[in-house]
């Protein structure tokens, strides 16, 4: 797919199978983003595991904001998996377990991945920092979610320092000192330069997929604010990856993953 300003959009057709073993493994992977299985028994106190997950950790299925946050979290985790397992980046998973309010999205960049050119972890100017913004569309809406992701991606260069510090701090608190030190390599871009790549992703249920709408996005027209009539080009347009992932019944899949993650805890 090509955008109105001539940029290429990569479109992936997401085909999940109704395989009990695969879905159970996936649900466990999903659950551990919020709370490690090795830690849940301490954190839950005297509550049953399922009650702790439903009432404290997972976004609520029935509240006003909960379903949207569920969809957003799912999209971010899916993009994290795409970045790690298909593109070969290291993607620390600390964002979702750090929530104070379960029906809110944490501040900062959605997904950050790292690639070291040297296997030993030595710094290289060929090291890459990849920052992705992720948006989902699993219900009827007139909003172009890919354009939303592009607009938010335009702010990522401003908040990289805070996002990197957050990841490093969380890894340090988890006693993962060696991993925390790996983040440090990307906190001094002037002293030790590296490459930066930015991404904007829209994860869309097939019934709400509109190719013409998505192709209308424009990376050269980023609004200065939500109500502004002034625009500016994406500051990293030359290093911007555009991604769409579409699949059937995505919201049903989201709820099924949360159900399995709870029942099989």
C-alpha positions in Angstrom: 0.0 0.0 0.0 1.2 3.5 -0.8 0.3 6.7 1.2 -0.8 10.0 -0.3 2.7 11.3 0.2 4.3 8.3 -1.5 5.5 6.2 1.5 5.1 2.4 1.5 2.9 0.7 4.1 3.6 -2.9 4.9 0.4 -4.9 5.4 0.4 -8.2 7.3 -2.6 -10.6 7.3 -2.9 -11.9 10.8 -4.3 -15.5 10.8 -4.6 -17.0 14.3 -5.7 -20.6 14.6 -8.1 -22.0 17.1 -5.5 -24.3 18.5 -5.9 -25.0 22.2 -2.2 -25.6 22.9 -1.1 -22.5 21.0 -3.7 -20.2 22.6 -2.8 -21.4 26.1 0.9 -20.7 25.5 0.0 -17.4 24.0 -2.2 -16.5 27.0 0.6 -17.3 29.4 3.0 -15.1 27.4 0.3 -12.4 27.5 -0.2 -12.7 31.3 3.4 -12.5 32.0 3.6 -9.0 30.6 1.4 -7.9 33.4 2.6 -10.1 36.2 5.3 -12.9 36.1 4.0 -16.3 37.1 7.0 -16.5 39.5 5.8 -13.4 41.3 2.0 -13.6 41.3 1.7 -15.6 44.5 3.5 -13.0 46.5 1.7 -10.1 44.9 -1.8 -11.5 45.2 -1.7 -11.9 49.0 -4.7 -14.1 50.0 -6.7 -13.5 46.9 -7.2 -16.2 44.3 -4.9 -15.7 41.3 -7.9 -15.2 39.0 -9.4 -12.5 41.3 -6.0 -10.7 41.5 -5.7 -10.6 37.7 -9.3 -9.6 37.0 -9.6 -7.0 39.8 -6.1 -5.5 39.9 -3.9 -6.3 36.9 -5.9 -6.7 33.7 -7.9 -3.9 32.1 -11.6 -4.4 32.9 -13.8 -6.1 30.3 -16.9 -4.1 31.2 -15.9 -0.6 32.3 -16.1 2.4 30.0 -12.3 2.6 29.3 -11.3 -1.0 29.9 -12.1 -2.7 26.5 -10.2 0.1 24.7 -7.2 -0.3 26.9 -7.3 -4.1 26.4 -7.2 -3.6 22.7 -4.4 -1.0 23.0 -2.3 -3.3 25.2 -2.9 -6.2 22.8 -1.7 -4.1 19.9 1.4 -3.0 21.7 2.3 -6.5 22.7 1.7 -7.8 19.2 4.0 -5.0 17.7 6.6 -5.9 20.4 6.4 -9.6 19.2 6.7 -8.4 15.6 9.7 -6.3 16.4 11.4 -9.1 18.4 10.6 -12.3 16.6 10.3 -11.1 13.0 12.8 -8.2 12.9 15.3 -9.5 15.5 15.3 -6.7 18.0 15.6 -7.0 21.8 12.4 -5.6 23.3 12.3 -5.3 27.1 8.8 -6.0 28.4 8.4 -3.7 31.4 5.6 -1.3 30.3 2.5 -3.3 31.2 3.5 -4.5 34.6 4.3 -1.0 35.7 0.7 0.3 35.5 -0.7 2.1 38.6 -4.2 2.3 37.1 -5.2 -0.8 35.0 -7.6 1.1 32.7 -5.0 3.6 31.6 -2.2 3.4 29.2 1.3 4.2 30.6 3.0 7.4 29.4 5.9 7.4 27.0 6.6 5.6 23.7 4.6 2.5 23.1 7.3 0.0 22.0 11.1 0.3 22.0 13.5 -2.2 20.5 17.3 -2.4 20.4 19.7 -4.1 18.0 23.4 -4.4 18.8 25.6 -4.8 15.7 28.4 -6.5 17.7 27.4 -9.8 19.4 29.5 -9.1 22.5 27.4 -6.0 23.2 30.2 -3.5 22.3 28.9 -0.2 21.1 28.8 0.4 17.4 27.6 3.3 15.2 25.5 0.5 13.5 23.5 -0.2 16.6 19.8 0.6 16.1 17.1 2.1 18.4 13.6 1.3 17.0 10.6 3.3 18.4 7.1 2.2 17.5 3.7 3.8 18.1 0.8 1.5 18.0 -3.0 2.1 17.5 -5.9 -0.4 17.3 -9.2 -0.3 15.5 -11.4 -3.2 16.6 -14.8 -1.3 16.5 -16.6 1.1 14.2 -14.8 4.5 14.1 -14.3 7.3 11.5 -10.8 7.9 12.9 -7.8 6.9 10.7 -5.8 5.0 13.3 -2.7 4.8 11.1 -2.6 8.6 10.9 -3.0 8.7 14.6 0.0 6.5 15.0 2.0 8.6 12.6 1.0 11.8 14.5 2.1 10.3 17.8 5.3 9.0 16.3 6.3 12.5 15.5 6.6 13.2 19.2 8.8 10.2 20.0 12.1 11.9 19.4 11.1 14.3 22.3 10.4 11.6 24.8 13.1 9.0 24.0 15.2 10.1 27.0 12.3 9.6 29.5 11.3 6.3 27.9 14.8 4.9 28.0 15.2 6.0 31.6 12.0 4.3 32.5 13.0 1.0 30.9 16.5 1.2 32.5 15.0 2.0 36.0 12.5 -0.9 35.8 15.2 -3.4 34.8 17.4 -2.2 37.6 14.5 -2.5 40.1 14.0 -6.1 38.8 17.7 -6.8 39.6 18.4 -7.3 35.8 21.5 -5.2 36.1 23.2 -6.5 32.9 20.1 -5.7 30.8 19.8 -2.3 32.5 23.4 -1.5 31.5 22.6 -2.4 27.9 20.1 0.5 27.8 22.8 2.9 28.9 24.5 2.5 25.6 21.6 4.4 24.0 21.4 7.2 26.5 24.5 9.1 25.0 23.8 9.5 21.3 26.2 12.5 21.0 29.1 10.6 22.6 28.3 7.2 21.0 26.1 7.7 17.9 23.7 5.1 16.7 20.9 4.7 14.1 17.3 5.6 14.9 14.3 4.1 13.2 10.7 5.1 14.0 7.5 3.2 13.3 3.8 3.7 13.2 1.5 0.7 13.4 -2.3 0.2 13.1 -3.8 -3.1 14.2 -7.2 -3.4 12.6 -10.0 -6.0 12.6 -10.9 -7.1 9.1 -14.5 -5.8 9.4 -13.1 -2.3 10.0 -10.3 -2.4 7.5 -10.5 0.3 4.8 -7.6 0.4 2.4 -8.6 3.7 0.9 -8.8 5.3 4.3 -5.4 4.0 5.3 -3.8 5.0 2.0 -4.9 8.6 2.6 -2.5 9.1 5.5 0.1 11.9 5.0 3.4 11.9 6.9 4.1 15.4 5.7 1.0 16.9 7.5 1.3 16.4 11.2 -1.0 18.8 13.2 0.8 20.9 15.7 -2.0 20.2 18.2 -5.3 18.4 18.3 -7.3 21.4 17.2 -4.6 23.2 15.2 -4.9 24.1 11.5 -1.1 24.3 11.3 0.9 21.3 10.1 4.6 20.2 10.0 6.3 17.2 8.4 7.2 14.1 10.4 10.6 14.9 11.8 11.9 11.4 11.0 10.0 10.8 7.8 13.1 9.3 6.1 13.5 6.7 8.8 9.8 6.0 9.4 8.3 2.5 9.0 4.5 2.2 8.4 2.8 -1.1 9.4 -0.7 -2.4 9.3 -1.7 -5.7 10.8 -5.3 -6.9 10.0 -7.1 -10.0 11.1 -10.6 -11.4 11.7 -12.5 -11.0 15.0 -9.7 -9.2 16.8 -11.7 -8.0 19.8 -13.1 -11.5 20.4 -9.5 -12.8 20.3 -8.4 -10.1 22.8 -11.1 -11.1 25.3 -10.4 -14.8 24.8 -6.7 -14.2 25.6 -7.5 -12.4 28.8 -10.0 -15.1 29.7 -7.4 -17.9 29.2 -4.7 -15.9 30.9 -7.0 -15.7 33.9 -8.5 -19.2 34.0 -5.1 -20.9 33.4 -3.1 -18.8 35.9 
